[in-house]
Amino acid sequence: MNTFDITIIGGGPGGYVAAIKAAQLGKKVALVEKEAIGGVCLNWGCIPTKTLLKSAKVYSQFMHAKQYGLKVDSAHVSVDFKALMKRKSTVVKKLTSGVAYLLKKNGVTVYDGFAEAVDSKTIKVGEETFKTDHLIIATGAHPAMPPIEGLKEQYEQGMVLTSKEILDLKNQPKKLVIIGGGVIGVEFATIFNTFGTEVTILEREADILLGVDEEIRAAFKKKLKSEGVTLLTEADVEAITASAVRYSHQEKTHEASADHVLLATGMRPNLKGLEALNLTVTTAGIETDERMKTNVENVYAIGDVNGKHMLAHVASMEGIIAVETILGGGHPMDYDKVPSGIYTFPEIAQVGLTEAEAKKRNIDYTVSTFPLSANGKALGEGEKEGLVKLIAAKKYNEIIGLHILAPTATEMIAEGVLAMQLEATADDLVRTIHPHPTLSEMIHEVAHGILDKPIHL
């Protein structure tokens, strides 16, 4: 019977990173994956959606070529939906093959199949059983299925799709209803709306993107609606048929016709096969401490399965922290400095506290904002909708939050993450020379705004 130092269940961005890191540090490592190396992120999430979003961006630029002084007959620019999907699959295959190669070159033993934990040190995959000193659970999560009349039947018929099935569509829907106004919902709304699909978002809460700073959220919603997306909040879905969604809104019942319905109502942790471990589980997922330890001594849980932050880069960092903890070192996870990105048009990115969170923690803070319309690079690129918002604690002007609505927000946010990691102040950002002309200059401007006033506003 094989014995491993560390076994990881789940080959997503948390699992495969943990496996490679452990192998690099000299440990004998096993990785078990029941479906596809790379997990949801590489196969059905981060990478394929961003590939489609790039196609949507290029298409949008063609359709608006006139504003750049270019003559393009938009009547002859069309969407080849099958080609879009083929390109997406090509990119995914290249990346997943690359990860598989890295695992092999680092000496990780990969088991293809479903893992069952017999106990915390015994794992069974198919007919094979092996031992492990330490176990890292990285099994991810699956889409939640709320109790909506007709949902199960229409899902089985292929009318209702999750974020996984929608990436395998053969034909572009003319009408798409999205249930849920979270990150998944707005990203797919952006993709399909840009390509000309009639999109309706139904959100049962009072607003969409509840984790986003209110000022950024308000500006984004205005842009989303201006692009033709129908957005309804406080809308309760009552039933789904083969051609429509019935919902209640403002005390009236309505019906939205649809070729397909995208279910984007959140995720639930994958816990099957782990029952024998008797792990402490909350509604969010497996309970862990800041070093990814569970209530079972040699068992750790990372990524979506612990429900803390359902982000690929968080899972990867948690995987490294778990491995380093097993080896007796490392550092605890700091969830206050986790960046997040939403790949809409324009993009949304943030790190640290929102204004609402700063108030809730009774922090005495200062806010500075700078609009995209006052930035030279943005104007040259024909981008004018968006803003940068900086939040600093008044005592030392220490940066406690950065929020961006801009075309390259997900690239710009790294400066804010590093600033917070180094406990930088607005004074530090002001003294940091930013290249011109760039969108990143707006971060320089909001730092000036904390101390006094922005220069170019």
MODA-V45014 format. One record per backbone hydrogen bond with DSSP energy under -0.5 kcal/mol. CO is the residue of the C=O (numbers start at 1). NH is the residue of the N-H. E is the energy in kcal/mol with one decimal. If there is no record, write none. Layout:
co = [CO,CO]
nh = [NH,NH]
e = [E,E]
This chain:
co = [2,4,5,6,7,8,8,9,11,12,14,15,16,17,18,19,20,21,22,23,27,28,28,29,30,31,32,33,36,38,39,40,40,41,41,45,46,47,48,49,50,51,52,53,54,55,56,57,58,59,60,62,64,65,65,66,70,72,73,74,76,78,79,80,81,82,83,84,85,86,87,88,89,90,91,92,93,94,95,96,97,98,99,100,101,102,103,104,108,109,109,110,111,111,114,116,116,119,121,122,122,123,124,125,128,130,131,134,135,135,136,136,137,138,140,142,144,146,148,149,150,151,152,153,154,154,154,155,159,161,162,164,165,166,174,175,175,176,176,177,177,178,178,179,181,182,183,184,185,186,187,188,189,190,191,192,193,197,198,199,200,200,201,201,202,203,203,205,209,213,214,215,216,217,218,219,220,221,222,223,224,225,229,230,230,232,234,234,235,236,238,239,243,244,245,246,246,247,248,249,252,254,255,256,260,261,261,262,262,264,266,268,269,271,273,274,275,279,280,285,289,290,292,293,296,296,298,299,300,302,303,303,304,305,309,311,312,313,314,315,316,317,318,319,320,321,322,323,324,325,333,334,335,337,340,342,342,344,347,348,349,350,351,354,355,356,357,358,359,363,364,366,368,370,371,372,375,376,377,378,379,382,384,384,386,387,388,389,390,391,391,392,393,393,397,398,400,401,402,403,404,405,406,406,408,408,409,411,412,412,413,413,414,415,416,417,418,419,420,424,425,426,427,429,431,438,439,440,440,441,442,443,444,445,446,447,448,454]
nh = [131,133,134,30,136,10,32,138,38,16,18,19,20,21,22,23,24,25,27,26,29,5,6,109,8,111,10,113,39,42,43,44,45,45,47,49,50,51,52,53,54,55,56,57,58,59,60,61,62,63,64,65,67,68,70,69,72,74,76,77,78,80,81,84,85,86,87,88,89,90,91,92,93,94,95,96,97,98,99,100,101,102,103,104,105,106,108,107,110,31,111,112,33,113,126,118,124,122,132,118,119,130,116,128,125,123,4,7,137,300,9,138,302,12,270,268,146,148,151,240,154,155,156,157,158,159,160,158,261,263,166,167,168,169,198,259,260,178,200,179,262,180,202,264,209,186,187,188,189,190,191,192,193,194,195,197,196,199,176,230,178,202,203,232,180,234,235,234,212,217,218,219,220,221,222,223,224,225,226,227,229,228,231,201,232,203,236,250,237,248,149,246,258,241,256,238,239,254,236,252,249,247,257,245,177,161,263,179,264,182,144,142,271,274,117,277,278,281,287,282,292,333,301,289,294,299,135,294,137,305,306,307,307,286,311,315,316,317,318,319,320,321,322,323,324,325,326,327,329,328,335,337,338,339,350,344,348,346,406,342,404,340,402,358,359,360,361,363,362,365,394,392,390,388,374,375,379,380,381,383,382,384,373,386,372,405,370,403,368,400,401,366,397,398,426,393,353,391,351,389,349,387,347,409,411,412,413,414,415,416,416,417,418,419,420,421,422,424,423,399,429,430,431,432,433,441,442,443,444,445,446,447,448,449,450,451,452,457]
e = [-2.9,-2.0,-1.3,-2.1,-3.0,-0.7,-2.8,-2.8,-3.0,-3.0,-2.1,-2.3,-2.4,-2.6,-2.6,-2.2,-2.5,-1.4,-2.3,-1.8,-0.7,-1.7,-1.8,-2.5,-2.8,-3.1,-3.3,-1.8,-2.0,-1.7,-1.9,-2.7,-1.4,-0.7,-1.9,-2.2,-1.8,-2.0,-2.1,-2.3,-1.7,-1.6,-2.4,-2.3,-2.5,-2.4,-2.5,-2.1,-1.9,-2.2,-1.1,-1.5,-1.1,-1.8,-1.8,-1.9,-0.8,-1.3,-2.2,-1.4,-0.6,-0.6,-1.0,-2.2,-2.1,-2.0,-2.4,-2.2,-2.2,-2.0,-2.2,-2.2,-2.5,-2.0,-1.9,-2.7,-2.2,-1.6,-2.0,-2.2,-2.0,-2.0,-2.3,-2.0,-2.8,-1.6,-2.5,-1.6,-0.6,-2.9,-0.5,-0.5,-2.4,-0.7,-0.7,-0.9,-2.8,-1.2,-1.9,-1.8,-1.4,-2.6,-2.6,-2.1,-3.2,-2.7,-2.3,-2.3,-0.5,-2.7,-2.5,-0.6,-2.8,-0.5,-2.6,-3.1,-0.6,-2.2,-2.0,-2.5,-2.4,-2.3,-2.1,-1.4,-0.5,-2.0,-1.8,-0.9,-2.1,-3.3,-2.1,-0.9,-2.0,-1.0,-2.9,-2.4,-1.4,-0.5,-2.2,-0.6,-2.6,-0.9,-3.0,-2.6,-2.0,-2.3,-2.1,-2.1,-1.8,-2.0,-2.1,-2.4,-2.3,-1.8,-1.4,-2.7,-1.3,-0.7,-2.9,-2.4,-3.5,-0.5,-0.6,-2.6,-2.4,-0.6,-2.3,-2.6,-2.1,-2.8,-2.4,-1.7,-2.3,-2.6,-1.8,-1.6,-2.8,-2.5,-1.8,-1.3,-1.7,-1.6,-0.6,-3.3,-0.5,-2.8,-0.5,-0.5,-0.6,-2.7,-1.1,-2.9,-2.5,-2.8,-2.7,-3.0,-1.7,-3.5,-2.1,-1.0,-3.0,-2.2,-0.5,-2.4,-1.9,-3.5,-0.6,-2.8,-0.8,-0.5,-2.7,-2.9,-0.9,-1.8,-2.9,-1.9,-1.4,-0.6,-2.7,-3.1,-1.8,-3.1,-1.9,-1.6,-0.5,-2.0,-2.6,-2.2,-3.5,-0.7,-2.0,-0.6,-0.9,-2.6,-2.2,-2.2,-2.3,-1.9,-2.9,-2.2,-1.9,-2.6,-2.5,-2.1,-2.7,-2.3,-2.2,-1.8,-3.2,-1.7,-0.7,-1.2,-0.8,-0.6,-2.0,-1.7,-2.5,-0.6,-1.7,-3.3,-3.1,-2.3,-2.5,-2.2,-2.3,-2.1,-1.7,-2.5,-1.7,-0.8,-2.9,-2.6,-3.0,-2.3,-1.5,-2.0,-2.2,-2.3,-1.4,-3.1,-1.2,-0.6,-0.6,-0.7,-2.4,-3.0,-2.1,-2.8,-2.2,-2.7,-1.4,-3.0,-1.6,-0.5,-2.3,-2.5,-3.3,-3.0,-2.0,-3.0,-2.3,-1.2,-1.2,-1.6,-1.2,-2.2,-1.9,-0.9,-1.5,-0.6,-0.6,-1.9,-2.5,-2.3,-2.3,-2.5,-2.1,-3.6,-1.3,-2.4,-1.7,-2.3,-1.8,-0.9,-0.6,-0.7,-2.0,-1.5,-0.9,-2.3,-2.3,-1.6,-1.9,-1.9,-1.2,-1.3,-3.2,-0.6]
